[in-house]
Amino acid sequence: MAFNIPRGTQDILPGESERWQYVENIARETCHAYHYQEIRTPIFEHTELFSRGVGESTDIVQKEMYTFADKKGRSLTLRPEGTASAVRSFVENKLFANPIQPTKLYYIGPMFRYERPQTGRYRQFYQFGIEAIGSSDPAIDAEVIALAMSVYRKAGLKNIKLVINSLGDKTSRAAHREALIRHFEPRIDEFCGDCQKRLQQNPLRILDCKKDRDHELLKSAPSILEYLNEESKAYFSKVQQYLTDIGISFEVDPNLVRGLDYYNHTAFEIMSDAEGFGAITTLAGGGRYDGLTEEIGGPKAPGIGFAMSIERLLAALDAENVKLAIDQGIDCYIVTLGEKAKDFSVSLLYKLREEGLSAEIDYECKKMKGQFKAADRLNAKYIAILGDDELSQNKINVKDAETGEQQEVKLDEFIRYMKAHTER
Ligand code: HAM
């Protein structure tokens, strides 16, 4: 019986995995510069964390979670996103007691959602995300957005667009909620069953409905921006001012609502504008969640963050034809002729590697021609040729693959020679 990979998942094979590492390194370096530190939380959590944290009325909780009972009957869920786990850990490990706040965290790892797979949408996907928990200064909102934009810019993307909105504070949201109910209630029977439930539960979700997205009432729905109170308005304009000061351009879209319940104040998404990028253009999404720590039983600690999928970042790079500067080659390939030379090369290879050079040999005892071919395939910068004869004369031939120049080197000088020639 042959096995296939589960629907909506991918194998990242050698050749492709280097691209992942490349962009993940950019993410890590950028986090280092902005002083965000890595957090690693479990892949699964108690289901309740997500139903409370992400929100009962969201599509994620209603339809998309991989939930299972363990052998003791506890309900566990493969994490559909990283924020709830980061905030749970912040509360559980009392990171709020650290004298330096906000606590600035980042994560890179797989998330799981039972969605309909298509280009850019998977059931297992990798998110790089950050969370700054413990500050409600609008400057941190700008910092979080700047970090996301910086990663895209460093990776080489040019056609990206930042869209921001404010969902306001509790009072503004309550006023907007009432307005939405008044707007939709008279004609709610024209909407799908989900939206009929959403009307009382969380009418904001109607604006996000995939089935009813073309209904005329969506276009005329009251905008949150009209319901922001003075404080929320002031907060939002301060965020915009900081973004402008930093030099980040943005659009305000009053219809941007996001698909998770924990947001208030700033919400944002970053889209690809690249031609031919496909139907799904959102690369990253995030926002402020000032009530989340309390929702899951912790002290008040306002937070903001974002997450981006690595898959979509790589797809956007493809769409823009960006070639990543990945060095796929190895430093040295040892070609051997004869039994003794091969045996000797085993320890030579070890020494090269211990000095930090990437080196390879043929274990399959191919003919010399085959070994040279392999060196070429592996993009070796240098080819070291050792036969039994050379070995007895304590020397080795080193060929520069690019220039074709060949040099005879004393065997006991070889490691030093290679180190000097491959210094990065
Ligand atoms: P989200 O908008 O649900 O937010 O997801 C963030 C990003 O994850 C999306 O913009 C997209 O790049 C990626 N993503 C989501 N679902 C899929 C999928 N099925 N396949 C591929 N990529 C996907 C969150 O997850 C929030 N936790 C973000 C956040 C952090 N807000 C505050 N802090």
Boltz pocket constraint, residues with backbone or C-beta under 6 A from the ligand:
constraints:
  - pocket:
      binder: B
      contacts: [[A, 80], [A, 81], [A, 82], [A, 83], [A, 113], [A, 115], [A, 120], [A, 121], [A, 122], [A, 123], [A, 124], [A, 125], [A, 126], [A, 127], [A, 129], [A, 130], [A, 131], [A, 259], [A, 260], [A, 282], [A, 283], [A, 284], [A, 285], [A, 286], [A, 287], [A, 288], [A, 304], [A, 305], [A, 306], [A, 307], [A, 308], [A, 309], [A, 311], [A, 312]]
      max_distance: 6.0
